[in-house]
């Protein structure tokens, strides 16, 4: 049986481990790389995990977007249900 002093540490570890998602990145590239990001096509946006520092736009049908070109930015074009139809850089 754990000592009374060890119980808070055990509880904290259990709580923190429950909070971690356990999911790895779908694509680890931190800037747009079509050769790597092409594998996103056919996936649902809800199952995609990308690095937080990746500049990206998730574009739905009919959504208005700016025309500025940023070569490091990933554009993710989705259908109405969130399925990725194509990806581009810019």
C-alpha positions as a Markdown table, in Angstrom:
| # | Residue | x | y | z |
|---|---|---|---|---|
| 1 | Unk | 0.0 | 0.0 | 0.0 |
| 2 | Unk | 1.4 | 3.4 | -0.9 |
| 3 | Unk | 2.3 | 5.8 | 1.8 |
| 4 | Unk | 0.1 | 8.8 | 2.4 |
| 5 | Unk | 2.8 | 11.1 | 1.0 |
| 6 | Unk | 3.0 | 9.2 | -2.3 |
| 7 | Unk | -0.8 | 9.3 | -3.0 |
| 8 | Unk | -0.9 | 12.9 | -4.2 |
| 9 | Unk | 2.0 | 12.2 | -6.6 |
| 10 | Unk | 0.3 | 9.1 | -7.9 |
| 11 | Unk | -3.0 | 11.0 | -8.4 |
| 12 | Unk | -1.3 | 13.8 | -10.2 |
| 13 | Unk | 0.5 | 11.4 | -12.6 |
| 14 | Unk | -2.8 | 9.6 | -13.3 |
| 15 | Unk | -4.6 | 12.9 | -14.0 |
| 16 | Unk | -1.9 | 14.2 | -16.3 |
| 17 | Unk | -1.7 | 10.9 | -18.3 |
| 18 | Unk | -5.4 | 11.0 | -18.8 |
| 19 | Unk | -5.1 | 14.5 | -20.3 |
| 20 | Unk | -2.6 | 13.6 | -23.0 |
| 21 | Unk | -4.1 | 12.8 | -26.3 |
| 22 | Unk | -1.7 | 10.1 | -27.2 |
| 23 | Unk | -2.0 | 11.1 | -30.9 |
| 24 | Unk | 1.1 | 11.7 | -33.0 |
| 25 | Unk | 1.3 | 14.2 | -35.8 |
| 26 | Unk | -0.2 | 13.2 | -39.1 |
| 27 | Unk | 2.5 | 15.2 | -40.9 |
| 28 | Unk | 5.4 | 16.7 | -39.0 |
| 29 | Unk | 6.4 | 19.3 | -41.6 |
| 30 | Unk | 6.3 | 22.9 | -40.1 |
| 31 | Unk | 5.8 | 24.6 | -43.5 |
| 32 | Unk | 3.9 | 23.6 | -46.6 |
| 33 | Unk | 5.4 | 20.6 | -48.4 |
| 34 | Unk | 3.0 | 19.2 | -50.9 |
| 35 | Unk | 5.0 | 15.9 | -51.1 |
| 36 | Unk | 4.3 | 15.3 | -47.4 |
| 37 | Unk | 0.9 | 17.0 | -47.1 |
| 38 | Unk | -0.7 | 15.2 | -50.1 |
| 39 | Unk | -1.3 | 12.2 | -47.8 |
| 40 | Unk | -4.0 | 14.3 | -46.0 |
| 41 | Unk | -6.3 | 14.0 | -49.0 |
| 42 | Unk | -9.1 | 11.6 | -48.2 |
| 43 | Unk | -8.8 | 12.1 | -44.5 |
| 44 | Unk | -11.3 | 13.9 | -42.3 |
| 45 | Unk | -10.0 | 17.1 | -40.7 |
| 46 | Unk | -11.0 | 15.8 | -37.3 |
| 47 | Unk | -8.4 | 13.0 | -37.5 |
| 48 | Unk | -5.6 | 15.3 | -38.7 |
| 49 | Unk | -2.9 | 16.5 | -36.2 |
| 50 | Unk | -0.5 | 19.1 | -37.5 |
| 51 | Unk | 2.2 | 21.0 | -35.8 |
| 52 | Unk | 0.9 | 24.2 | -34.1 |
| 53 | Unk | 3.6 | 26.3 | -35.8 |
| 54 | Unk | 2.4 | 25.3 | -39.3 |
| 55 | Unk | 0.6 | 28.2 | -40.9 |
| 56 | Unk | -2.6 | 26.7 | -42.5 |
| 57 | Unk | -6.1 | 27.5 | -43.6 |
| 58 | Unk | -9.0 | 25.1 | -43.5 |
| 59 | Unk | -11.2 | 26.1 | -46.4 |
| 60 | Unk | -14.8 | 25.0 | -46.6 |
| 61 | Unk | -17.1 | 25.1 | -49.7 |
| 62 | Unk | -18.1 | 28.7 | -50.4 |
| 63 | Unk | -15.8 | 30.2 | -47.9 |
| 64 | Unk | -14.3 | 33.5 | -48.8 |
| 65 | Unk | -10.4 | 33.6 | -48.6 |
| 66 | Unk | -7.8 | 36.2 | -49.2 |
| 67 | Unk | -5.8 | 36.1 | -52.4 |
| 68 | Unk | -2.4 | 36.8 | -50.7 |
| 69 | Unk | 0.2 | 34.2 | -51.5 |
| 70 | Unk | 2.3 | 32.8 | -48.6 |
| 71 | Unk | 4.4 | 29.9 | -49.9 |
| 72 | Unk | 4.9 | 28.4 | -46.4 |
| 73 | Unk | 1.1 | 28.3 | -45.7 |
| 74 | Unk | -0.9 | 25.1 | -46.2 |
| 75 | Unk | -4.4 | 25.4 | -47.7 |
| 76 | Unk | -6.7 | 22.5 | -46.8 |
| 77 | Unk | -9.8 | 22.4 | -49.0 |
| 78 | Unk | -12.6 | 20.3 | -47.4 |
| 79 | Unk | -16.1 | 19.2 | -48.4 |
| 80 | Unk | -19.1 | 20.1 | -46.3 |
| 81 | Unk | -18.5 | 17.2 | -44.0 |
| 82 | Unk | -14.8 | 17.9 | -43.3 |
| 83 | Unk | -13.3 | 15.4 | -45.7 |
| 84 | Unk | -10.1 | 16.8 | -47.3 |
| 85 | Unk | -10.5 | 17.1 | -51.1 |
| 86 | Unk | -7.1 | 18.8 | -51.9 |
| 87 | Unk | -4.2 | 20.6 | -50.4 |
| 88 | Unk | -2.1 | 23.5 | -51.9 |
| 89 | Unk | 0.6 | 25.8 | -50.8 |
| 90 | Unk | 0.0 | 29.5 | -50.7 |
